Amino acid sequence: MNTFLKRAFLGLVLVSLLGSCVGKPVDESDPKEMYEDAEVDIEGNRYLLALDKLRVVRSKFSYSNYGALAQLRIGDVYFLQDSFPEAAVAYEGFYELYPKHAKAPYALFRAGESHYSDIPGTIARDLKSAENAIQWLGTYLARYPRGEYAGRARELRQLAYDKLAEKELDTAKFYLKREKHPAARARLEKLLELYPGSAFADEARSLLERVPE
């Protein structure tokens, strides 16, 4: 195949690929069509396209069921991208706007799960995400103690408690090494007051018994 024919063949292939990516136009006046098209984009991992469509549905049809579902799916898409703070905001927004919706328990749990997923891997960093996770997961468990996600919510909440307790214990040990006993005692007492059922409670009690008055 000569150079001209090769270029022509490659050009036809490129046009074909571009045509298949564009797809059919979407009617922005039809929330059902836009929402379903966004779902197709999500399945194809075209998250930015899906977000654009879902935002249009949420904005233009906020009082319809598709507007509500679009808000929820925006959270799902952010979660799929590991954009956990953005996911949490979307889920929280859904729950606040539609607290009686059938998907409200899901949104509430996922808000807590998003905050949990945003907890840093090291206790040296800010653990505000752990506190937020405890708050939202606790709210879910208070309102839906036998809900579909109750078991997982309890598990994640306990892990978040443990992370915060570990940080208090680590700080207490830091003060103990420097013989700052009042500060160490305060940290250990705080741990036992706030996180008595954590995985670090027994060690904290043992240390507290040995801290000089």
C-alpha positions in Angstrom: 0.0 0.0 0.0 1.5 3.3 -1.1 1.8 6.4 1.2 -1.2 8.1 -0.2 -3.5 5.1 0.3 -2.2 4.6 3.8 -3.0 8.2 4.7 -6.5 7.9 3.1 -7.2 4.7 5.0 -6.0 6.2 8.3 -8.2 9.2 7.7 -11.3 7.1 7.2 -10.6 5.2 10.4 -10.2 8.5 12.3 -13.4 9.9 10.9 -15.2 6.7 11.9 -13.9 6.8 15.4 -14.8 10.4 15.9 -18.3 9.8 14.6 -18.8 6.9 17.0 -17.6 9.1 19.9 -20.0 11.9 19.2 -23.1 9.8 19.2 -26.6 11.2 18.8 -27.5 14.6 20.2 -29.3 14.7 23.5 -32.6 16.6 24.0 -31.9 18.9 27.0 -35.6 19.5 27.4 -36.1 15.8 28.3 -34.8 15.0 31.8 -35.4 11.3 31.3 -33.3 11.2 28.1 -30.5 13.3 29.6 -30.4 11.2 32.7 -30.3 7.9 30.9 -27.6 9.2 28.5 -25.6 10.2 31.6 -26.0 6.6 32.9 -24.5 5.3 29.6 -21.6 7.7 30.1 -21.0 6.4 33.6 -21.0 2.8 32.4 -18.4 3.8 29.8 -16.3 5.6 32.4 -16.9 9.0 30.7 -17.3 10.7 34.0 -16.9 14.3 33.0 -19.5 14.0 30.3 -21.9 12.3 32.8 -21.3 15.1 35.3 -22.1 17.7 32.7 -25.4 16.1 31.8 -26.4 15.3 35.4 -25.8 19.0 36.4 -28.1 20.1 33.7 -30.8 17.8 34.8 -30.3 18.8 38.5 -30.4 22.5 37.6 -33.3 22.5 35.0 -35.5 19.9 36.6 -34.8 20.2 40.3 -38.4 19.5 41.3 -38.7 16.3 39.3 -37.6 12.8 40.3 -34.9 13.0 37.7 -33.5 16.2 39.3 -33.3 14.4 42.6 -31.7 11.3 41.1 -29.2 13.5 39.2 -28.1 15.0 42.5 -27.5 11.5 43.9 -25.7 10.2 40.9 -23.4 13.2 40.9 -22.2 11.9 44.3 -21.8 8.5 42.9 -19.7 9.7 40.0 -17.4 11.7 42.3 -17.1 8.7 44.5 -16.1 6.6 41.5 -13.4 9.1 40.8 -12.1 9.0 44.4 -13.1 12.6 44.7 -14.5 12.0 48.2 -15.0 15.5 49.6 -17.0 16.4 46.5 -19.0 13.1 46.8 -19.8 13.9 50.4 -21.1 17.4 49.5 -23.3 15.9 46.8 -24.8 13.2 49.1 -25.3 15.6 51.9 -27.0 18.0 49.5 -29.4 15.2 48.4 -30.3 14.2 51.9 -30.9 17.8 52.9 -33.1 18.5 49.9 -35.0 15.1 49.8 -35.0 13.7 53.4 -38.1 11.7 52.7 -37.0 10.2 49.4 -36.6 6.5 49.1 -32.9 6.9 48.5 -32.4 9.1 51.5 -30.9 6.3 53.7 -28.5 5.5 50.9 -27.4 9.1 50.6 -26.9 9.5 54.3 -24.8 6.3 54.5 -22.8 7.3 51.5 -22.1 10.7 52.9 -20.5 9.0 55.9 -18.7 6.5 53.7 -17.3 9.4 51.6 -15.9 11.1 54.7 -14.4 7.9 55.9 -12.8 7.2 52.5 -11.2 10.7 52.8 -9.4 9.9 56.1 -5.6 10.3 55.6 -3.5 7.2 55.8 -1.4 8.7 58.6 -2.5 10.0 61.9 0.0 12.9 61.6 -2.4 14.7 59.3 -5.7 16.4 60.1 -8.4 13.9 60.9 -11.4 16.1 60.4 -12.7 13.6 57.9 -12.9 10.9 60.6 -15.0 13.2 62.8 -17.3 13.9 59.9 -17.6 10.2 59.1 -18.6 9.5 62.7 -21.2 12.3 62.6 -22.9 11.1 59.4 -22.6 7.4 60.0 -24.0 8.0 63.5 -26.9 9.9 62.1 -27.6 7.1 59.7 -27.5 4.5 62.5 -29.8 6.7 64.7 -32.4 7.0 62.0 -32.0 3.6 60.4 -30.6 1.2 63.0 -31.8 -1.8 61.1 -31.2 -0.3 57.7 -29.6 -2.0 54.7 -26.2 -0.3 55.4 -26.3 -0.5 59.2 -23.7 -3.2 59.5 -21.2 -1.5 57.3 -22.0 1.9 58.9 -21.1 0.5 62.4 -17.9 -1.0 61.0 -16.7 2.2 59.4 -17.7 4.3 62.4 -15.7 2.0 64.7 -12.7 2.3 62.4 -13.0 6.1 62.4 -13.2 6.1 66.2 -10.1 3.9 66.3 -8.2 6.4 64.1 -9.0 9.3 66.3 -8.2 7.3 69.5 -4.9 6.3 67.9 -4.0 9.9 67.4 -4.8 10.8 71.0 -2.7 7.9 72.2 0.2 8.8 70.0 0.1 12.4 71.3 0.0 11.2 74.9 3.1 9.1 74.3 4.8 12.1 72.8 4.2 14.0 76.0 5.3 11.1 78.2 8.6 10.9 76.4 9.2 14.5 77.3 7.9 14.0 80.8 5.1 16.4 80.3 2.8 14.4 82.5 -0.2 16.7 82.9 -0.5 17.0 79.1 -0.1 13.2 78.7 -2.7 12.5 81.3 -5.1 15.0 79.7 -4.8 13.2 76.3 -5.3 9.8 77.8 -8.4 10.9 79.8 -9.8 12.5 76.6 -9.3 9.2 74.7 -11.1 7.2 77.3 -13.9 9.8 77.6 -14.5 10.1 73.8 -13.5 6.7 72.5 -14.0 4.2 75.4 -14.7 1.3 73.0 -11.8 1.9 70.7 -9.1 -0.5 69.9 -6.7 1.7 71.9 -8.7 2.1 75.1 -7.0 -0.7 77.1 -3.5 0.6 76.3 -4.6 4.1 77.3 -5.9 2.8 80.6 -2.7 1.0 81.3 -0.6 4.0 80.5 -2.8 6.3 82.6 -2.2 4.1 85.7 1.5 4.7 85.3 1.5 8.5 84.7 2.8 10.4 87.7 0.3 12.7 89.4 
